Amino acid sequence: MRQRIIVSAHGLTRRYGSGDASVLALGGVDLLLDAGQFATIMGASGSGKSTLLHLLAGLDRPTSGTVVIDGVDLGSLDERRLTQLRRDKLGFVFQSFNLLPILDARENILLPLSIAGRRPDRYWFDELVTTMGIGDRLTHRPAELSGGQQQRVAVARALVSRPVVVFADEPTGNLDSRSSEEVLGLLRRAVDHLGQTVVMVTHDAHAASYADRLVVLADGSVVHDGAAQHMDAVLDLMKAVG
């Protein structure tokens, strides 16, 4: 029995520029992402993976094609309603942690709810803090935290509003190997124990091995879409697709 589809893309195309100078970054991508799935998008530099993530997350608009998140067609939304959807239904984790330096960890985690004027669910907040292992760091500001701890705070912030999907763009790109393992483990546990849906862009085969599903792009098209595998198999696949 198929899971509920959270994100669907059909005929997704993104072209930058016009005329002879135009560049086709993404060409006619179809993709269905299930609830409770950890999906990774990989590809060489310039393959279109970040473009795809930005289109799926409503951070950019396609030249043609559709993106539907939790039953809502992003193309039908004006900028105000699109911003509201991103705030209410989506979570984001970036390579740069994007924490506000003047706020402590607790305040940074709760920031999306504060902006939306929503009261936090104390039990959910406590569960997130426990899962992320940052209960003793809540009164610390970002400058007082390690890179791994800052990214844990960023992951908790992405999850605090109970989003239907979290988009993670190279979330371990600025971390050492130990911190990377910790953050990937947290994303994995968010899927397995909190029922979260995660879509992650990465160039790291080891990071991709944490996922359930691997989507590989080349020259703006999907060239592989299947179950994620261990790191060596991912490396072999990436070599095979160029």
FIROBA-564890 format. One record per residue (C-alpha): residue in three letters; x, y negated, z negated. Coordinates in steps of 0.1 Angstrom, whole numbers, plus 5000, padded with zeros to 4 digits. Layout:
BEGIN
ALAXYZ;...
This chain:
BEGIN
MET500050005000;ARG501549675011;GLN502149404985;ARG500549064988;ILE502248845013;ILE503548524997;VAL505448375026;SER504848425063;ALA506448255093;HIS505348295129;GLY507148175160;LEU509347945139;THR511547725160;ARG513647425150;ARG515447215176;TYR517546915167;GLY518046625191;SER516646585226;GLY517546635262;ASP520846775271;ALA522246705236;SER519546915218;VAL520547205197;LEU518347505191;ALA519047595154;LEU516247855151;GLY514348025179;GLY511048195174;VAL511448365140;ASP508748585126;LEU509048685089;LEU506748825062;LEU507848815025;ASP506049014999;ALA505248914963;GLY507749044937;GLN510449094963;PHE514048974962;ALA515048894998;THR518348775010;ILE519048585043;MET522648615057;GLY524448515088;ALA527548345101;SER528047975098;GLY525647815123;SER523348115125;GLY520347925113;LYS520048075078;SER519947745059;THR517547595085;LEU515247895080;LEU515347845042;HIS514547475045;LEU511647545069;LEU510247825046;ALA510547595016;GLY508847295033;LEU512047085030;ASP512047045068;ARG509347075094;PRO509647315124;THR509647205160;SER507047475166;GLY505547765147;THR503847805113;VAL504847865077;VAL502147985053;ILE502947995015;ASP500448164992;GLY497748115018;VAL498547745025;ASP499647645060;LEU502447395055;GLY501747235088;SER498347125077;LEU499746915048;ASP500746555048;GLU503946445030;ARG502146384997;ARG500446714996;LEU503546895008;THR505546734979;GLN502746844955;LEU502947204968;ARG506747214964;ARG506347084929;ASP503547314918;LYS504247634937;LEU507947654945;GLY511147674925;PHE514547574938;VAL518147684929;PHE520947514948;GLN524747564950;SER525147234932;PHE523247264899;ASN521446934903;LEU520946884866;LEU520446534852;PRO523546444831;ILE521646224806;LEU519246514797;ASP519946814775;ALA519347164787;ARG515847184773;GLU514846854790;ASN516346964823;ILE514447294822;LEU511147114814;LEU511746834840;PRO509446974867;LEU506547004842;SER507246654829;ILE507146504864;ALA503846684871;GLY502346584838;ARG501846944827;ARG502347084792;PRO504847374790;ASP503747724780;ARG505747774749;TYR505748154751;TRP506848144788;PHE509547894780;ASP510848104751;GLU510848414773;LEU512848234800;VAL515348094775;THR515848444761;THR516148604795;MET518648344806;GLY520648374773;ILE520747994767;GLY518847974734;ASP521947824717;ARG522647574744;LEU519247384746;THR520547064730;HIS523747054751;ARG524046824781;PRO525346954814;ALA528846814808;GLU529047034776;LEU528047354795;SER530147584817;GLY529247624854;GLY527547954847;GLN525547804818;GLN524547514840;GLN523247754867;ARG521347944841;VAL519647624831;ALA518947554868;VAL517347904872;ALA515247854841;ARG514147514855;ALA513147684888;LEU511047944869;VAL509447724842;SER506447624863;ARG505747994873;PRO506247924910;VAL504948174936;VAL508448184951;VAL511948064942;PHE514247954970;ALA517947994962;ASP520547834985;GLU524047974979;PRO523247984941;THR526648134932;GLY528747924957;ASN530247714929;LEU530747984903;ASP533548214894;SER533048594898;ARG531848654862;SER529348364863;SER528148474897;GLU527448824883;GLU525448674855;VAL523348444877;LEU522648724902;GLY521648954873;LEU519248684861;LEU517648654895;ARG517349034897;ARG515749044862;ALA513348764871;VAL512048984900;ASP512049304880;HIS510749184846;LEU508948854853;GLY507348944887;GLN509148664905;THR509548634943;VAL513048524953;VAL514448424987;MET518148364987;VAL520548245013;THR524148365008;HIS527348445027;ASP528448685000;ALA527849055007;HIS528149134970;ALA525448884962;ALA523249034990;SER523549374974;TYR521449254945;ALA518449204967;ASP515649444979;ARG515749325014;LEU518249185038;VAL517548955068;VAL520448875091;LEU520348585116;ALA522648525146;ASP522248235169;GLY518948135154;SER517248475157;VAL516648775134;VAL519049055144;HIS518449275113;ASP515649305088;GLY515649605064;ALA516349725029;ALA519349575012;GLN522349805007;HIS525549824987;MET528249574994;ASP530349785018;ALA527349865040;VAL526449495041;LEU529949415051;ASP529849675079;LEU526449535091;MET527749185092;LYS530749295113;ALA528449475136;VAL526249175143;GLY529148955149;
